[in-house]
Amino acid sequence: MKAVMNGTIIAESNETIVIENNHYFPPASVRQDFLRKSEHTSTCPWKGEAHYYDVVVGDAESKNAAWTYPKPKDAAKEITDYVAFWKRVEVKE
């Protein structure tokens, strides 16, 4: 799977974990240089608190387009620090 924005690969892995139709990419497969920490958070009843990143590729920016669970609840431990994408980031094979 690949996470792509404006033709640039942000993440690529054959070992994503799919939860609720979102592909979570292993931390080592994500290009951190395209992520900028956001102050935005949200809470999932069973996964816990999500922390967000803006995805920035050149002059293009998509706010809060990536998220991760640094300290998920026990039910979601398998996705600790994995990163998922949405908005202007296309996830495809």
C-alpha positions as CSV (number, residue, x, y, z in Angstrom):
1,M,0.0,0.0,0.0
2,K,1.1,3.6,-0.7
3,A,0.0,6.9,0.8
4,V,0.4,9.5,-1.9
5,M,-0.2,13.3,-2.0
6,N,0.5,15.4,-5.2
7,G,2.3,12.4,-6.8
8,T,4.7,12.1,-3.8
9,I,4.8,8.9,-1.8
10,I,4.4,9.7,1.9
11,A,4.3,6.1,3.1
12,E,4.7,2.6,1.6
13,S,4.4,-0.8,3.1
14,N,3.1,-4.3,2.5
15,E,2.4,-4.6,6.2
16,T,-0.4,-2.1,6.9
17,I,-3.1,-2.9,9.5
18,V,-6.6,-2.3,8.3
19,I,-9.1,-1.0,10.9
20,E,-12.4,0.6,10.1
21,N,-11.4,0.8,6.4
22,N,-8.2,2.8,7.2
23,H,-4.7,1.4,6.4
24,Y,-2.4,2.1,9.3
25,F,1.2,2.2,8.1
26,P,4.1,1.0,10.3
27,P,6.1,4.0,11.7
28,A,9.3,3.1,9.8
29,S,7.4,3.1,6.5
30,V,6.3,6.8,6.9
31,R,8.4,9.7,5.5
32,Q,8.4,11.9,8.6
33,D,9.8,14.8,6.6
34,F,6.4,15.3,5.1
35,L,4.6,15.4,8.4
36,R,4.2,18.4,10.7
37,K,2.8,17.9,14.2
38,S,-0.7,19.4,14.7
39,E,-2.2,20.4,18.0
40,H,-5.5,18.6,16.9
41,T,-6.5,15.4,18.8
42,S,-9.7,13.3,18.8
43,T,-10.9,10.4,20.9
44,C,-12.1,7.0,19.8
45,P,-14.1,5.1,22.4
46,W,-12.1,1.9,21.8
47,K,-8.8,3.1,20.4
48,G,-8.2,6.1,22.6
49,E,-6.7,9.5,21.8
50,A,-5.5,10.2,18.3
51,H,-2.8,12.7,17.6
52,Y,-2.7,14.4,14.2
53,Y,-0.2,15.7,11.6
54,D,-0.5,18.1,8.8
55,V,0.9,16.6,5.5
56,V,3.1,19.0,3.6
57,V,4.5,18.3,0.1
58,G,6.2,21.3,-1.4
59,D,3.7,24.2,-1.3
60,A,0.7,21.8,-0.9
61,E,-0.6,21.3,2.7
62,S,-3.4,19.1,4.0
63,K,-4.2,19.9,7.6
64,N,-4.8,17.0,10.0
65,A,-4.5,14.5,7.2
66,A,-2.5,11.9,9.1
67,W,-3.1,10.5,12.6
68,T,-1.6,8.1,15.0
69,Y,-2.3,6.5,18.4
70,P,0.9,6.9,20.5
71,K,-0.8,5.4,23.6
72,P,-3.9,3.4,22.4
73,K,-6.2,1.5,24.6
74,D,-5.5,-2.2,25.0
75,A,-8.0,-3.1,22.3
76,A,-5.8,-1.2,19.7
77,K,-2.3,-1.9,21.0
78,E,-1.3,-3.4,17.6
79,I,-1.5,0.1,16.0
80,T,0.7,1.9,18.5
81,D,2.5,4.7,16.6
82,Y,1.2,3.4,13.2
83,V,0.0,6.2,10.9
84,A,-3.2,6.5,8.9
85,F,-4.1,9.1,6.3
86,W,-7.2,10.8,4.8
87,K,-8.3,14.1,3.1
88,R,-5.9,14.9,0.2
89,V,-3.7,11.9,0.8
90,E,-4.7,9.0,-1.4
91,V,-4.1,5.5,-0.1
92,K,-3.8,2.9,-2.8
93,E,-2.1,-0.3,-3.9
